[in-house]
Amino acid sequence: MECKEFERLIPDFIRRRLDFPTLKRFYEHRDSCEECKEELAIQFLVAEGMQRLEDGNAFDLQSELGQRLEETRRKISFNSAFLYFGSALEIVAACALVGAFVWILL
């Protein structure tokens, strides 16, 4: 992912509207690019801070961004594990079908 695409996706990340593949690429780019990490922090602080000021709520936005990123990391880990498990089950099912077919023919 390039920085321009990352910056374009920040509002969708803040609103939690990124699909899994995009979220994964977004998170990986954020980890590898200091400029985008800073841009995300700025846009998160502005977007969430303005909303909180309008609502009159107290807030710790740095902490909230950290929590959101940790939630994203866990979501990516869970979904990746689920995809690998699903792939393994497909392989087992295919082997079982082949074995059943061979058994029937013999």
Backbone as XML, in Angstrom:
<?xml version="1.0"?>
<chain id="A" units="angstrom">
  <residue number="1" name="MET">
    <atom name="N" x="0.854" y="-1.169" z="0.000"/>
    <atom name="CA" x="0.000" y="0.000" z="0.000"/>
    <atom name="C" x="0.898" y="1.229" z="0.000"/>
  </residue>
  <residue number="2" name="GLU">
    <atom name="N" x="0.495" y="2.213" z="-0.774"/>
    <atom name="CA" x="1.241" y="3.466" z="-0.813"/>
    <atom name="C" x="0.635" y="4.455" z="0.170"/>
  </residue>
  <residue number="3" name="CYS">
    <atom name="N" x="1.404" y="5.472" z="0.496"/>
    <atom name="CA" x="0.973" y="6.457" z="1.496"/>
    <atom name="C" x="-0.315" y="7.174" z="1.096"/>
  </residue>
  <residue number="4" name="LYS">
    <atom name="N" x="-0.462" y="7.494" z="-0.172"/>
    <atom name="CA" x="-1.679" y="8.191" z="-0.613"/>
    <atom name="C" x="-2.925" y="7.355" z="-0.362"/>
  </residue>
  <residue number="5" name="GLU">
    <atom name="N" x="-2.840" y="6.063" z="-0.662"/>
    <atom name="CA" x="-3.974" y="5.187" z="-0.420"/>
    <atom name="C" x="-4.250" y="5.077" z="1.082"/>
  </residue>
  <residue number="6" name="PHE">
    <atom name="N" x="-3.184" y="4.981" z="1.873"/>
    <atom name="CA" x="-3.329" y="4.916" z="3.328"/>
    <atom name="C" x="-4.077" y="6.144" z="3.843"/>
  </residue>
  <residue number="7" name="GLU">
    <atom name="N" x="-3.635" y="7.321" z="3.416"/>
    <atom name="CA" x="-4.263" y="8.561" z="3.861"/>
    <atom name="C" x="-5.730" y="8.616" z="3.446"/>
  </residue>
  <residue number="8" name="ARG">
    <atom name="N" x="-6.036" y="8.118" z="2.267"/>
    <atom name="CA" x="-7.416" y="8.110" z="1.783"/>
    <atom name="C" x="-8.290" y="7.185" z="2.629"/>
  </residue>
  <residue number="9" name="LEU">
    <atom name="N" x="-7.700" y="6.133" z="3.189"/>
    <atom name="CA" x="-8.455" y="5.148" z="3.960"/>
    <atom name="C" x="-8.598" y="5.491" z="5.444"/>
  </residue>
  <residue number="10" name="ILE">
    <atom name="N" x="-7.877" y="6.492" z="5.910"/>
    <atom name="CA" x="-7.930" y="6.842" z="7.332"/>
    <atom name="C" x="-9.353" y="7.109" z="7.821"/>
  </residue>
  <residue number="11" name="PRO">
    <atom name="N" x="-10.164" y="7.911" z="7.130"/>
    <atom name="CA" x="-11.534" y="8.131" z="7.630"/>
    <atom name="C" x="-12.344" y="6.840" z="7.746"/>
  </residue>
  <residue number="12" name="ASP">
    <atom name="N" x="-12.154" y="5.919" z="6.806"/>
    <atom name="CA" x="-12.869" y="4.645" z="6.891"/>
    <atom name="C" x="-12.359" y="3.809" z="8.066"/>
  </residue>
  <residue number="13" name="PHE">
    <atom name="N" x="-11.071" y="3.889" z="8.355"/>
    <atom name="CA" x="-10.533" y="3.195" z="9.526"/>
    <atom name="C" x="-11.145" y="3.763" z="10.804"/>
  </residue>
  <residue number="14" name="ILE">
    <atom name="N" x="-11.196" y="5.072" z="10.889"/>
    <atom name="CA" x="-11.752" y="5.721" z="12.078"/>
    <atom name="C" x="-13.209" y="5.313" z="12.280"/>
  </residue>
  <residue number="15" name="ARG">
    <atom name="N" x="-13.956" y="5.214" z="11.178"/>
    <atom name="CA" x="-15.380" y="4.827" z="11.256"/>
    <atom name="C" x="-15.572" y="3.311" z="11.280"/>
  </residue>
  <residue number="16" name="ARG">
    <atom name="N" x="-14.456" y="2.553" z="11.268"/>
    <atom name="CA" x="-14.475" y="1.082" z="11.296"/>
    <atom name="C" x="-15.216" y="0.505" z="10.099"/>
  </residue>
  <residue number="17" name="ARG">
    <atom name="N" x="-14.887" y="0.996" z="8.929"/>
    <atom name="CA" x="-15.556" y="0.552" z="7.705"/>
    <atom name="C" x="-14.637" y="-0.143" z="6.710"/>
  </residue>
  <residue number="18" name="LEU">
    <atom name="N" x="-13.476" y="-0.595" z="7.147"/>
    <atom name="CA" x="-12.557" y="-1.274" z="6.236"/>
    <atom name="C" x="-12.819" y="-2.772" z="6.263"/>
  </residue>
  <residue number="19" name="ASP">
    <atom name="N" x="-12.825" y="-3.396" z="5.072"/>
    <atom name="CA" x="-12.953" y="-4.847" z="5.030"/>
    <atom name="C" x="-11.635" y="-5.480" z="5.470"/>
  </residue>
  <residue number="20" name="PHE">
    <atom name="N" x="-11.657" y="-6.776" z="5.730"/>
    <atom name="CA" x="-10.480" y="-7.435" z="6.303"/>
    <atom name="C" x="-9.208" y="-7.287" z="5.461"/>
  </residue>
  <residue number="21" name="PRO">
    <atom name="N" x="-9.229" y="-7.599" z="4.159"/>
    <atom name="CA" x="-7.973" y="-7.476" z="3.394"/>
    <atom name="C" x="-7.420" y="-6.048" z="3.402"/>
  </residue>
  <residue number="22" name="THR">
    <atom name="N" x="-8.313" y="-5.065" z="3.286"/>
    <atom name="CA" x="-7.866" y="-3.669" z="3.294"/>
    <atom name="C" x="-7.355" y="-3.291" z="4.670"/>
  </residue>
  <residue number="23" name="LEU">
    <atom name="N" x="-8.041" y="-3.729" z="5.713"/>
    <atom name="CA" x="-7.617" y="-3.440" z="7.082"/>
    <atom name="C" x="-6.234" y="-4.012" z="7.356"/>
  </residue>
  <residue number="24" name="LYS">
    <atom name="N" x="-5.990" y="-5.209" z="6.880"/>
    <atom name="CA" x="-4.681" y="-5.847" z="7.075"/>
    <atom name="C" x="-3.578" y="-5.056" z="6.379"/>
  </residue>
  <residue number="25" name="ARG">
    <atom name="N" x="-3.811" y="-4.682" z="5.131"/>
    <atom name="CA" x="-2.815" y="-3.892" z="4.400"/>
    <atom name="C" x="-2.614" y="-2.529" z="5.060"/>
  </residue>
  <residue number="26" name="PHE">
    <atom name="N" x="-3.704" y="-1.920" z="5.516"/>
    <atom name="CA" x="-3.659" y="-0.628" z="6.184"/>
    <atom name="C" x="-2.787" y="-0.720" z="7.442"/>
  </residue>
  <residue number="27" name="TYR">
    <atom name="N" x="-3.046" y="-1.742" z="8.263"/>
    <atom name="CA" x="-2.305" y="-1.917" z="9.512"/>
    <atom name="C" x="-0.823" y="-2.195" z="9.244"/>
  </residue>
  <residue number="28" name="GLU">
    <atom name="N" x="-0.539" y="-3.036" z="8.261"/>
    <atom name="CA" x="0.851" y="-3.354" z="7.934"/>
    <atom name="C" x="1.598" y="-2.119" z="7.441"/>
  </residue>
  <residue number="29" name="HIS">
    <atom name="N" x="0.936" y="-1.289" z="6.620"/>
    <atom name="CA" x="1.581" y="-0.069" z="6.146"/>
    <atom name="C" x="1.835" y="0.882" z="7.313"/>
  </residue>
  <residue number="30" name="ARG">
    <atom name="N" x="0.857" y="1.005" z="8.201"/>
    <atom name="CA" x="1.000" y="1.878" z="9.359"/>
    <atom name="C" x="2.212" y="1.469" z="10.198"/>
  </residue>
  <residue number="31" name="ASP">
    <atom name="N" x="2.416" y="0.164" z="10.349"/>
    <atom name="CA" x="3.556" y="-0.321" z="11.129"/>
    <atom name="C" x="4.897" y="0.003" z="10.478"/>
  </residue>
  <residue number="32" name="SER">
    <atom name="N" x="4.907" y="0.111" z="9.156"/>
    <atom name="CA" x="6.180" y="0.292" z="8.457"/>
    <atom name="C" x="6.464" y="1.732" z="8.038"/>
  </residue>
  <residue number="33" name="CYS">
    <atom name="N" x="5.522" y="2.648" z="8.250"/>
    <atom name="CA" x="5.694" y="4.016" z="7.755"/>
    <atom name="C" x="5.442" y="5.031" z="8.876"/>
  </residue>
  <residue number="34" name="GLU">
    <atom name="N" x="6.492" y="5.669" z="9.330"/>
    <atom name="CA" x="6.379" y="6.637" z="10.430"/>
    <atom name="C" x="5.520" y="7.843" z="10.048"/>
  </residue>
  <residue number="35" name="GLU">
    <atom name="N" x="5.634" y="8.299" z="8.806"/>
    <atom name="CA" x="4.841" y="9.458" z="8.376"/>
    <atom name="C" x="3.344" y="9.135" z="8.413"/>
  </residue>
  <residue number="36" name="CYS">
    <atom name="N" x="2.970" y="7.949" z="7.960"/>
    <atom name="CA" x="1.556" y="7.573" z="7.963"/>
    <atom name="C" x="1.057" y="7.309" z="9.384"/>
  </residue>
  <residue number="37" name="LYS">
    <atom name="N" x="1.930" y="6.792" z="10.231"/>
    <atom name="CA" x="1.575" y="6.582" z="11.632"/>
    <atom name="C" x="1.217" y="7.924" z="12.270"/>
  </residue>
  <residue number="38" name="GLU">
    <atom name="N" x="2.023" y="8.928" z="11.962"/>
    <atom name="CA" x="1.779" y="10.275" z="12.491"/>
    <atom name="C" x="0.503" y="10.878" z="11.893"/>
  </residue>
  <residue number="39" name="GLU">
    <atom name="N" x="0.292" y="10.669" z="10.595"/>
    <atom name="CA" x="-0.907" y="11.198" z="9.933"/>
    <atom name="C" x="-2.172" y="10.564" z="10.509"/>
  </residue>
  <residue number="40" name="LEU">
    <atom name="N" x="-2.119" y="9.276" z="10.783"/>
    <atom name="CA" x="-3.258" y="8.596" z="11.392"/>
    <atom name="C" x="-3.559" y="9.189" z="12.765"/>
  </residue>
  <residue number="41" name="ALA">
    <atom name="N" x="-2.523" y="9.403" z="13.557"/>
    <atom name="CA" x="-2.720" y="9.970" z="14.896"/>
    <atom name="C" x="-3.354" y="11.359" z="14.806"/>
  </residue>
  <residue number="42" name="ILE">
    <atom name="N" x="-2.882" y="12.168" z="13.885"/>
    <atom name="CA" x="-3.410" y="13.524" z="13.726"/>
    <atom name="C" x="-4.880" y="13.480" z="13.313"/>
  </residue>
  <residue number="43" name="GLN">
    <atom name="N" x="-5.182" y="12.703" z="12.277"/>
    <atom name="CA" x="-6.570" y="12.646" z="11.800"/>
    <atom name="C" x="-7.500" y="12.030" z="12.849"/>
  </residue>
  <residue number="44" name="PHE">
    <atom name="N" x="-7.024" y="11.042" z="13.588"/>
    <atom name="CA" x="-7.842" y="10.440" z="14.641"/>
    <atom name="C" x="-8.122" y="11.472" z="15.731"/>
  </residue>
  <residue number="45" name="LEU">
    <atom name="N" x="-7.082" y="12.197" z="16.140"/>
    <atom name="CA" x="-7.257" y="13.210" z="17.180"/>
    <atom name="C" x="-8.227" y="14.301" z="16.740"/>
  </residue>
  <residue number="46" name="VAL">
    <atom name="N" x="-8.127" y="14.724" z="15.500"/>
    <atom name="CA" x="-9.016" y="15.773" z="14.998"/>
    <atom name="C" x="-10.451" y="15.255" z="14.889"/>
  </residue>
  <residue number="47" name="ALA">
    <atom name="N" x="-10.631" y="14.111" z="14.224"/>
    <atom name="CA" x="-11.988" y="13.600" z="13.996"/>
    <atom name="C" x="-12.687" y="13.246" z="15.305"/>
  </residue>
  <residue number="48" name="GLU">
    <atom name="N" x="-12.030" y="12.477" z="16.132"/>
    <atom name="CA" x="-12.646" y="12.052" z="17.389"/>
    <atom name="C" x="-12.706" y="13.211" z="18.390"/>
  </residue>
  <residue number="49" name="GLY">
    <atom name="N" x="-11.681" y="14.041" z="18.405"/>
    <atom name="CA" x="-11.655" y="15.172" z="19.334"/>
    <atom name="C" x="-12.773" y="16.160" z="19.066"/>
  </residue>
  <residue number="50" name="MET">
    <atom name="N" x="-13.019" y="16.457" z="17.812"/>
    <atom name="CA" x="-14.099" y="17.391" z="17.469"/>
    <atom name="C" x="-15.449" y="16.831" z="17.905"/>
  </residue>
  <residue number="51" name="GLN">
    <atom name="N" x="-15.657" y="15.536" z="17.670"/>
    <atom name="CA" x="-16.920" y="14.909" z="18.056"/>
    <atom name="C" x="-17.087" y="14.939" z="19.569"/>
  </residue>
  <residue number="52" name="ARG">
    <atom name="N" x="-16.032" y="14.657" z="20.303"/>
    <atom name="CA" x="-16.115" y="14.655" z="21.763"/>
    <atom name="C" x="-16.354" y="16.054" z="22.310"/>
  </residue>
  <residue number="53" name="LEU">
    <atom name="N" x="-15.739" y="17.046" z="21.682"/>
    <atom name="CA" x="-15.964" y="18.425" z="22.128"/>
    <atom name="C" x="-17.416" y="18.827" z="21.912"/>
  </residue>
  <residue number="54" name="GLU">
    <atom name="N" x="-17.974" y="18.429" z="20.753"/>
    <atom name="CA" x="-19.377" y="18.741" z="20.474"/>
    <atom name="C" x="-20.299" y="18.046" z="21.472"/>
  </residue>
  <residue number="55" name="ASP">
    <atom name="N" x="-19.949" y="16.815" z="21.846"/>
    <atom name="CA" x="-20.776" y="16.061" z="22.789"/>
    <atom name="C" x="-20.540" y="16.490" z="24.236"/>
  </residue>
  <residue number="56" name="GLY">
    <atom name="N" x="-19.437" y="17.187" z="24.488"/>
    <atom name="CA" x="-19.111" y="17.612" z="25.848"/>
    <atom name="C" x="-18.538" y="16.501" z="26.702"/>
  </residue>
  <residue number="57" name="ASN">
    <atom name="N" x="-18.009" y="15.444" z="26.085"/>
    <atom name="CA" x="-17.463" y="14.311" z="26.827"/>
    <atom name="C" x="-15.974" y="14.493" z="27.090"/>
  </residue>
  <residue number="58" name="ALA">
    <atom name="N" x="-15.502" y="13.908" z="28.179"/>
    <atom name="CA" x="-14.070" y="13.870" z="28.472"/>
    <atom name="C" x="-13.444" y="12.772" z="27.612"/>
  </residue>
  <residue number="59" name="PHE">
    <atom name="N" x="-12.145" y="12.907" z="27.336"/>
    <atom name="CA" x="-11.528" y="11.909" z="26.467"/>
    <atom name="C" x="-10.030" y="11.867" z="26.617"/>
  </residue>
  <residue number="60" name="ASP">
    <atom name="N" x="-9.449" y="10.705" z="26.298"/>
    <atom name="CA" x="-8.010" y="10.477" z="26.217"/>
    <atom name="C" x="-7.773" y="9.822" z="24.862"/>
  </residue>
  <residue number="61" name="LEU">
    <atom name="N" x="-7.623" y="10.649" z="23.840"/>
    <atom name="CA" x="-7.601" y="10.148" z="22.469"/>
    <atom name="C" x="-6.367" y="9.317" z="22.142"/>
  </residue>
  <residue number="62" name="GLN">
    <atom name="N" x="-5.232" y="9.636" z="22.739"/>
    <atom name="CA" x="-4.034" y="8.825" z="22.480"/>
    <atom name="C" x="-4.277" y="7.400" z="22.946"/>
  </residue>
  <residue number="63" name="SER">
    <atom name="N" x="-4.854" y="7.270" z="24.116"/>
    <atom name="CA" x="-5.163" y="5.951" z="24.654"/>
    <atom name="C" x="-6.195" y="5.239" z="23.781"/>
  </residue>
  <residue number="64" name="GLU">
    <atom name="N" x="-7.208" y="5.966" z="23.337"/>
    <atom name="CA" x="-8.239" y="5.365" z="22.484"/>
    <atom name="C" x="-7.675" y="4.892" z="21.155"/>
  </residue>
  <residue number="65" name="LEU">
    <atom name="N" x="-6.765" y="5.671" z="20.573"/>
    <atom name="CA" x="-6.137" y="5.243" z="19.321"/>
    <atom name="C" x="-5.325" y="3.979" z="19.558"/>
  </residue>
  <residue number="66" name="GLY">
    <atom name="N" x="-4.591" y="3.934" z="20.655"/>
    <atom name="CA" x="-3.832" y="2.725" z="20.990"/>
    <atom name="C" x="-4.740" y="1.523" z="21.152"/>
  </residue>
  <residue number="67" name="GLN">
    <atom name="N" x="-5.887" y="1.713" z="21.803"/>
    <atom name="CA" x="-6.850" y="0.626" z="21.969"/>
    <atom name="C" x="-7.419" y="0.187" z="20.620"/>
  </residue>
  <residue number="68" name="ARG">
    <atom name="N" x="-7.722" y="1.152" z="19.773"/>
    <atom name="CA" x="-8.271" y="0.829" z="18.446"/>
    <atom name="C" x="-7.257" y="0.031" z="17.639"/>
  </residue>
  <residue number="69" name="LEU">
    <atom name="N" x="-5.984" y="0.413" z="17.711"/>
    <atom name="CA" x="-4.941" y="-0.302" z="16.970"/>
    <atom name="C" x="-4.725" y="-1.702" z="17.543"/>
  </residue>
  <residue number="70" name="GLU">
    <atom name="N" x="-4.797" y="-1.847" z="18.849"/>
    <atom name="CA" x="-4.664" y="-3.173" z="19.462"/>
    <atom name="C" x="-5.843" y="-4.053" z="19.066"/>
  </residue>
  <residue number="71" name="GLU">
    <atom name="N" x="-7.030" y="-3.475" z="19.045"/>
    <atom name="CA" x="-8.228" y="-4.205" z="18.597"/>
    <atom name="C" x="-8.054" y="-4.659" z="17.148"/>
  </residue>
  <residue number="72" name="THR">
    <atom name="N" x="-7.488" y="-3.797" z="16.325"/>
    <atom name="CA" x="-7.246" y="-4.126" z="14.916"/>
    <atom name="C" x="-6.243" y="-5.262" z="14.803"/>
  </residue>
  <residue number="73" name="ARG">
    <atom name="N" x="-5.170" y="-5.215" z="15.592"/>
    <atom name="CA" x="-4.152" y="-6.266" z="15.558"/>
    <atom name="C" x="-4.765" y="-7.615" z="15.944"/>
  </residue>
  <residue number="74" name="ARG">
    <atom name="N" x="-5.593" y="-7.626" z="16.990"/>
    <atom name="CA" x="-6.240" y="-8.868" z="17.409"/>
    <atom name="C" x="-7.200" y="-9.385" z="16.342"/>
  </residue>
  <residue number="75" name="LYS">
    <atom name="N" x="-7.926" y="-8.471" z="15.721"/>
    <atom name="CA" x="-8.870" y="-8.858" z="14.671"/>
    <atom name="C" x="-8.135" y="-9.479" z="13.486"/>
  </residue>
  <residue number="76" name="ILE">
    <atom name="N" x="-7.021" y="-8.896" z="13.102"/>
    <atom name="CA" x="-6.222" y="-9.427" z="11.995"/>
    <atom name="C" x="-5.677" y="-10.806" z="12.359"/>
  </residue>
  <residue number="77" name="SER">
    <atom name="N" x="-5.162" y="-10.958" z="13.574"/>
    <atom name="CA" x="-4.626" y="-12.251" z="14.013"/>
    <atom name="C" x="-5.713" y="-13.319" z="14.009"/>
  </residue>
  <residue number="78" name="PHE">
    <atom name="N" x="-6.882" y="-12.986" z="14.547"/>
    <atom name="CA" x="-7.985" y="-13.944" z="14.600"/>
    <atom name="C" x="-8.431" y="-14.338" z="13.197"/>
  </residue>
  <residue number="79" name="ASN">
    <atom name="N" x="-8.635" y="-13.356" z="12.332"/>
    <atom name="CA" x="-9.098" y="-13.649" z="10.972"/>
    <atom name="C" x="-8.066" y="-14.444" z="10.183"/>
  </residue>
  <residue number="80" name="SER">
    <atom name="N" x="-6.796" y="-14.132" z="10.373"/>
    <atom name="CA" x="-5.746" y="-14.884" z="9.677"/>
    <atom name="C" x="-5.735" y="-16.334" z="10.141"/>
  </residue>
  <residue number="81" name="ALA">
    <atom name="N" x="-5.838" y="-16.552" z="11.456"/>
    <atom name="CA" x="-5.870" y="-17.919" z="11.984"/>
    <atom name="C" x="-7.099" y="-18.658" z="11.460"/>
  </residue>
  <residue number="82" name="PHE">
    <atom name="N" x="-8.223" y="-17.983" z="11.407"/>
    <atom name="CA" x="-9.455" y="-18.584" z="10.906"/>
    <atom name="C" x="-9.303" y="-18.980" z="9.442"/>
  </residue>
  <residue number="83" name="LEU">
    <atom name="N" x="-8.666" y="-18.121" z="8.639"/>
    <atom name="CA" x="-8.460" y="-18.433" z="7.225"/>
    <atom name="C" x="-7.540" y="-19.638" z="7.058"/>
  </residue>
  <residue number="84" name="TYR">
    <atom name="N" x="-6.461" y="-19.717" z="7.853"/>
    <atom name="CA" x="-5.551" y="-20.861" z="7.767"/>
    <atom name="C" x="-6.256" y="-22.146" z="8.199"/>
  </residue>
  <residue number="85" name="PHE">
    <atom name="N" x="-7.053" y="-22.071" z="9.259"/>
    <atom name="CA" x="-7.801" y="-23.231" z="9.725"/>
    <atom name="C" x="-8.789" y="-23.694" z="8.662"/>
  </residue>
  <residue number="86" name="GLY">
    <atom name="N" x="-9.479" y="-22.743" z="8.037"/>
    <atom name="CA" x="-10.419" y="-23.078" z="6.965"/>
    <atom name="C" x="-9.725" y="-23.735" z="5.791"/>
  </residue>
  <residue number="87" name="SER">
    <atom name="N" x="-8.556" y="-23.238" z="5.445"/>
    <atom name="CA" x="-7.788" y="-23.842" z="4.344"/>
    <atom name="C" x="-7.378" y="-25.266" z="4.691"/>
  </residue>
  <residue number="88" name="ALA">
    <atom name="N" x="-6.952" y="-25.480" z="5.933"/>
    <atom name="CA" x="-6.559" y="-26.822" z="6.361"/>
    <atom name="C" x="-7.758" y="-27.773" z="6.293"/>
  </residue>
  <residue number="89" name="LEU">
    <atom name="N" x="-8.917" y="-27.300" z="6.714"/>
    <atom name="CA" x="-10.120" y="-28.137" z="6.640"/>
    <atom name="C" x="-10.479" y="-28.481" z="5.199"/>
  </residue>
  <residue number="90" name="GLU">
    <atom name="N" x="-10.300" y="-27.542" z="4.294"/>
    <atom name="CA" x="-10.569" y="-27.813" z="2.874"/>
    <atom name="C" x="-9.632" y="-28.890" z="2.342"/>
  </residue>
  <residue number="91" name="ILE">
    <atom name="N" x="-8.385" y="-28.832" z="2.736"/>
    <atom name="CA" x="-7.409" y="-29.832" z="2.285"/>
    <atom name="C" x="-7.782" y="-31.205" z="2.839"/>
  </residue>
  <residue number="92" name="VAL">
    <atom name="N" x="-8.144" y="-31.253" z="4.116"/>
    <atom name="CA" x="-8.546" y="-32.527" z="4.727"/>
    <atom name="C" x="-9.781" y="-33.081" z="4.019"/>
  </residue>
  <residue number="93" name="ALA">
    <atom name="N" x="-10.754" y="-32.224" z="3.738"/>
    <atom name="CA" x="-11.978" y="-32.665" z="3.062"/>
    <atom name="C" x="-11.658" y="-33.187" z="1.656"/>
  </residue>
  <residue number="94" name="ALA">
    <atom name="N" x="-10.780" y="-32.487" z="0.954"/>
    <atom name="CA" x="-10.403" y="-32.934" z="-0.398"/>
    <atom name="C" x="-9.701" y="-34.285" z="-0.344"/>
  </residue>
  <residue number="95" name="CYS">
    <atom name="N" x="-8.823" y="-34.473" z="0.623"/>
    <atom name="CA" x="-8.136" y="-35.765" z="0.766"/>
    <atom name="C" x="-9.123" y="-36.872" z="1.100"/>
  </residue>
  <residue number="96" name="ALA">
    <atom name="N" x="-10.103" y="-36.559" z="1.955"/>
    <atom name="CA" x="-11.121" y="-37.554" z="2.308"/>
    <atom name="C" x="-11.942" y="-37.941" z="1.083"/>
  </residue>
  <residue number="97" name="LEU">
    <atom name="N" x="-12.286" y="-36.969" z="0.265"/>
    <atom name="CA" x="-13.040" y="-37.262" z="-0.956"/>
    <atom name="C" x="-12.236" y="-38.119" z="-1.922"/>
  </residue>
  <residue number="98" name="VAL">
    <atom name="N" x="-10.982" y="-37.784" z="-2.085"/>
    <atom name="CA" x="-10.117" y="-38.569" z="-2.974"/>
    <atom name="C" x="-9.989" y="-39.982" z="-2.419"/>
  </residue>
  <residue number="99" name="GLY">
    <atom name="N" x="-9.782" y="-40.101" z="-1.110"/>
    <atom name="CA" x="-9.661" y="-41.427" z="-0.493"/>
    <atom name="C" x="-10.923" y="-42.228" z="-0.662"/>
  </residue>
  <residue number="100" name="ALA">
    <atom name="N" x="-12.076" y="-41.612" z="-0.485"/>
    <atom name="CA" x="-13.358" y="-42.312" z="-0.660"/>
    <atom name="C" x="-13.534" y="-42.745" z="-2.110"/>
  </residue>
  <residue number="101" name="PHE">
    <atom name="N" x="-13.161" y="-41.873" z="-3.022"/>
    <atom name="CA" x="-13.291" y="-42.203" z="-4.448"/>
    <atom name="C" x="-12.392" y="-43.375" z="-4.808"/>
  </residue>
  <residue number="102" name="VAL">
    <atom name="N" x="-11.158" y="-43.363" z="-4.323"/>
    <atom name="CA" x="-10.218" y="-44.465" z="-4.593"/>
    <atom name="C" x="-10.747" y="-45.750" z="-3.959"/>
  </residue>
  <residue number="103" name="TRP">
    <atom name="N" x="-11.258" y="-45.680" z="-2.750"/>
    <atom name="CA" x="-11.792" y="-46.863" z="-2.053"/>
    <atom name="C" x="-12.969" y="-47.467" z="-2.818"/>
  </residue>
  <residue number="104" name="ILE">
    <atom name="N" x="-13.819" y="-46.605" z="-3.354"/>
    <atom name="CA" x="-14.984" y="-47.076" z="-4.134"/>
    <atom name="C" x="-14.525" y="-47.770" z="-5.416"/>
  </residue>
  <residue number="105" name="LEU">
    <atom name="N" x="-13.514" y="-47.238" z="-6.072"/>
    <atom name="CA" x="-13.032" y="-47.813" z="-7.331"/>
    <atom name="C" x="-12.323" y="-49.150" z="-7.111"/>
  </residue>
  <residue number="106" name="LEU">
    <atom name="N" x="-11.748" y="-49.351" z="-5.974"/>
    <atom name="CA" x="-11.021" y="-50.601" z="-5.728"/>
    <atom name="C" x="-11.987" y="-51.594" z="-5.238"/>
  </residue>
</chain>
